[in-house]
């Protein structure tokens, strides 16, 4: 979420004429994130988030918008895409694909305690179960295929030790992905980016899960690993905080117990999740795009996490 494409109130109100949502009274660019242009948008009838998609193509977007609507219909607290008068949720604004979704209440909890992690675990399990009958199919666009294409482009920027680490881990994950155990893992459409800044709490209760634009069909254990690697670690070291890790895992399993094959591959999934975000942060840092409000995340963080997960394994 950044501002790559500036817009103003006049442009937004001309666009909103196709909806039954009133006129825009406030427009505020959102600085966090790195993929799309996002604005908080307040109209005379409610509060919304406007997204202009900078990388995703129009043919990819029905998967994400349909997933959010599907989860919202199943009682998951996620943004619900708003249709225009013709019933369309995918639109165009300033030549870019665009969507308008409901704005959820609450704020992010960037310093979570075990009780926050437990709520995240419960809702993550509920999301997985709710997504089982979602018919949309689209791969994780930041999965191993993307990593295999991207890592060669960033190798020149790395030290010898980093090059050795990232290439060895990519080879390991390719081997895991070719195994019969991996093929047996349960999967569906997953969030794939459930970090602390993508969850909202209101008066201590989880009130929203958002930013589904990295979602794709992947294994549930990978989605769980992504979540554990952010919510349950000490950022300075990448090591797990046991009370938070246990709270999240126990709450998840109270809703959906892990299968034996998932337990066997959890350590590998934690490594895969760390590799995915180290790779993307390296790419954003060394191969940046222009944006008015863009602050790339520190790649060294997920290098630390990956080294921790390898040492633990």
C-alpha positions in Angstrom: 0.0 0.0 0.0 1.7 3.1 -1.3 0.9 6.0 -3.6 2.2 5.4 -7.1 -0.8 7.1 -8.9 -1.9 10.4 -7.5 -5.6 11.3 -7.6 -7.7 14.2 -6.3 -11.3 14.7 -5.0 -12.6 15.9 -8.4 -11.4 12.7 -10.1 -12.7 10.5 -7.4 -16.1 12.1 -7.3 -16.4 11.8 -11.1 -15.6 8.1 -10.7 -18.0 7.6 -7.8 -20.9 8.8 -9.9 -21.2 5.2 -11.1 -22.0 4.1 -7.5 -24.8 4.7 -5.0 -22.3 5.6 -2.2 -22.7 9.4 -2.1 -19.8 11.9 -2.8 -16.3 11.9 -1.4 -15.6 14.3 1.4 -12.1 13.1 2.4 -9.3 11.4 0.6 -6.1 10.3 2.3 -3.2 8.4 0.8 -1.9 5.4 2.7 1.8 5.2 3.0 2.4 1.7 4.3 3.0 -1.2 1.9 4.7 -1.5 -1.4 2.4 -3.0 -4.1 -0.6 -0.8 -4.9 -1.9 2.7 -4.6 -4.3 3.0 -1.7 -6.4 5.7 -0.3 -8.8 6.0 2.7 -12.0 7.4 1.1 -14.8 8.8 3.2 -18.1 9.6 1.4 -21.4 11.0 2.7 -22.6 7.4 3.1 -19.6 5.6 4.7 -15.9 4.8 4.9 -14.0 2.8 2.3 -10.6 1.9 1.0 -9.8 2.7 -2.7 -7.1 0.6 -4.4 -5.5 1.2 -7.7 -3.6 -1.9 -8.8 -0.1 -1.2 -10.0 1.2 -4.7 -10.8 -1.8 -7.0 -10.9 -3.6 -7.4 -14.2 -7.4 -7.0 -14.6 -7.8 -10.7 -15.4 -6.1 -11.7 -12.1 -8.2 -9.4 -9.8 -11.6 -11.3 -9.8 -9.8 -14.0 -7.8 -8.9 -11.6 -5.0 -12.2 -9.7 -5.0 -14.2 -12.9 -5.2 -12.2 -14.4 -2.3 -12.9 -11.4 -0.1 -16.6 -11.4 -0.8 -16.7 -15.2 -0.2 -15.0 -14.9 3.1 -17.2 -11.9 4.2 -20.3 -14.0 3.3 -18.9 -16.7 5.6 -18.6 -14.3 8.6 -14.9 -13.6 8.3 -14.1 -9.9 9.2 -12.6 -8.9 5.8 -13.2 -5.9 3.5 -16.1 -6.5 1.2 -15.8 -5.2 -2.4 -18.4 -2.6 -3.3 -20.4 -3.1 -6.6 -21.3 -0.2 -8.8 -24.8 0.3 -10.2 -24.2 -2.4 -12.8 -23.0 -4.9 -10.1 -19.3 -4.8 -11.0 -16.7 -4.8 -8.3 -13.7 -4.4 -10.6 -13.4 -1.0 -12.1 -10.9 1.4 -13.8 -9.6 4.7 -12.5 -6.9 6.8 -14.2 -6.2 3.9 -16.6 -5.6 1.4 -13.7 -7.7 -1.5 -12.5 -9.4 -0.3 -9.3 -11.6 -1.6 -6.5 -13.5 0.0 -3.6 -13.9 -2.0 -0.4 -15.4 -1.5 3.0 -13.1 0.0 5.6 -12.9 -2.0 8.8 -12.7 -0.6 12.3 -9.7 -0.8 14.6 -6.0 -0.4 14.4 -3.0 -2.7 14.0 -1.4 -4.3 17.0 2.3 -4.1 16.3 3.4 -5.4 19.7 1.2 -8.4 20.1 0.8 -10.4 23.3 -0.3 -14.1 23.4 -4.0 -13.1 23.6 -3.6 -11.3 20.3 -1.8 -14.2 18.7 -4.5 -16.6 19.9 -7.2 -14.6 18.1 -5.1 -14.5 14.9 -4.7 -18.3 15.1 -8.4 -18.9 15.5 -9.4 -16.6 12.7 -6.7 -18.0 10.4 -8.1 -21.5 10.9 -11.6 -20.3 10.2 -10.5 -18.6 7.0 -8.9 -21.8 5.8 -12.0 -23.8 6.4 -14.2 -21.1 4.9 -12.0 -21.0 1.7 -12.4 -24.7 1.1 -15.4 -24.2 -1.3 -14.1 -21.0 -2.9 -14.0 -21.9 -6.6 -11.4 -19.4 -7.7 -8.0 -20.8 -8.8 -4.9 -18.7 -9.0 -1.4 -19.7 -7.9 0.6 -17.9 -5.2 2.2 -15.3 -7.4 5.2 -15.0 -5.0 5.7 -18.8 -4.8 8.7 -20.8 -5.8 8.4 -20.1 -9.5 8.6 -16.4 -8.9 11.4 -16.8 -6.5 13.4 -18.9 -9.0 13.0 -16.1 -11.5 13.8 -13.3 -9.1 16.7 -14.6 -7.1 19.2 -14.5 -10.1 18.4 -10.8 -10.6 19.3 -10.0 -7.0 22.4 -12.2 -6.6 24.8 -9.5 -7.8 23.8 -7.3 -4.8 24.5 -9.9 -2.2 27.5 -11.0 -0.3 29.1 -14.4 -1.0 27.5 -15.8 2.2 24.1 -14.4 1.3 24.3 -15.8 -2.2 25.2 -19.2 -0.8 22.3 -19.1 1.7 19.6 -18.0 -0.7 20.5 -20.4 -3.5 20.9 -23.4 -1.1 17.5 -22.6 0.5 15.8 -22.3 -2.9 17.2 -25.7 -3.9 16.0 -27.2 -0.6 12.5 -25.8 -1.1 12.3 -27.1 -4.6 13.1 -30.5 -3.3 10.4 -30.3 -0.6 7.9 -29.1 -3.2 8.6 -32.2 -5.3 8.0 -34.6 -2.5 4.9 -36.8 -2.0 4.4 -35.3 1.5 4.1 -31.9 0.0 1.6 -33.1 -2.6 -0.6 -34.4 0.2 -0.8 -31.1 2.1 -4.3 -29.6 2.4 -4.6 -26.3 0.5 -7.0 -23.7 -0.8 -6.9 -20.0 -1.4 -4.9 -18.5 1.4 -4.0 -15.0 2.5 -0.2 -15.6 2.3 0.7 -12.2 3.9 -1.0 -12.2 7.3 1.4 -9.8 9.0 0.7 -7.7 12.1 -0.1 -4.6 9.9 -2.7 -6.6 8.0 -4.9 -7.3 11.0 -7.0 -4.9 13.1 -8.1 -5.0 16.7 -10.9 -2.9 18.3 -10.9 -2.7 22.1 -8.7 -5.8 22.2 -10.8 -7.9 19.9 -9.8 -8.9 16.3 -12.0 -6.7 14.1 -10.5 -7.1 10.6 -8.2 -9.0 8.3 -7.2 -7.1 5.1 -4.8 -6.8 2.2 -5.6 -10.0 0.3 -3.7 -9.0 -2.8 -0.9 -11.5 -2.2 -3.5 -14.3 -1.8 -3.3 -17.4 -3.9 -3.9 -21.2 -3.8 -1.2 -22.6 -1.6 -0.9 -24.9 1.4 -2.5 -24.1 4.7 0.8 -24.9 6.5 2.6 -22.3 4.4 0.0 -19.7 5.3 0.3 -20.6 9.0 4.1 -20.4 8.7 3.9 -16.9 7.3 1.8 -15.9 10.2 4.0 -17.5 12.8 7.1 -15.9 11.4 5.7 -12.4 11.9 3.4 -12.5 14.9 5.4 -14.8 17.2 9.0 -13.7 16.9 11.5 -11.2 18.4 12.2 -8.8 15.5 15.7 -8.1 16.7 16.8 -11.8 16.4 14.1 -13.6 14.4 13.8 -16.1 17.2 10.4 -17.4 18.3 8.8 -16.1 21.4 7.4 -19.4 22.8 4.3 -18.0 24.6 3.1 -16.2 21.5 4.0 -19.1 19.2 2.2 -21.6 21.4 -0.9 -19.4 21.8 -1.3 -19.0 18.1 -0.7 -22.7 17.3 -3.0 -24.0 20.1 -5.8 -21.6 19.1 -5.4 -22.6 15.4 -5.6 -26.3 16.3 -8.6 -25.8 18.5 -10.5 -24.9 15.3 -8.5 -27.1 12.8 -6.1 -29.7 14.1 -3.0 -30.1 11.9 -2.6 -33.3 10.0 0.4 -35.5 10.5 1.9 -34.5 7.2 1.6 -30.9 8.1 3.5 -31.5 11.4 6.3 -33.2 9.4 6.6 -30.2 7.1 6.1 -27.4 9.5 9.8 -26.7 9.9 10.3 -26.6 6.1 7.2 -24.3 5.7 8.7 -21.9 8.2 11.9 -21.8 6.1 9.8 -21.4 2.9 7.9 -18.5 4.4 11.2 -16.8 5.5 12.7 -17.3 2.0 9.7 -15.9 0.2 9.8 -12.6 2.2 13.6 -12.3 2.2 13.5 -12.6 -1.6 10.7 -10.1 -2.1 12.3 -7.6 0.3 15.6 -7.9 -1.5 13.9 -7.3 -4.8 12.0 -4.2 -3.4 15.2 -2.8 -1.9 17.6 -3.4 -4.8 15.2 -3.1 -7.7 12.8 -0.4 -6.5 10.0 1.3 -8.2 9.0 5.0 -7.9 6.3 5.9 -5.5 5.3 9.1 -3.6 5.0 7.3 -0.3 7.2 4.2 -0.5 9.5 2.9 2.2 11.0 -0.5 1.4 11.2 -3.0 4.3 14.6 -4.0 5.6 15.6 -7.3 3.9 18.0 -8.2 6.7 15.1 -9.0 8.9 14.0 -12.1 7.0 17.6 -13.1 6.5 17.8 -13.4 10.3 14.5 -15.3 10.4 15.6 -17.7 7.7 18.9 -18.4 9.5 17.0 -19.0 12.7 14.6 -21.5 11.1 17.5 -23.4 9.4 19.4 -23.6 12.7 16.2 -24.8 14.5 15.6 -27.5 11.8 
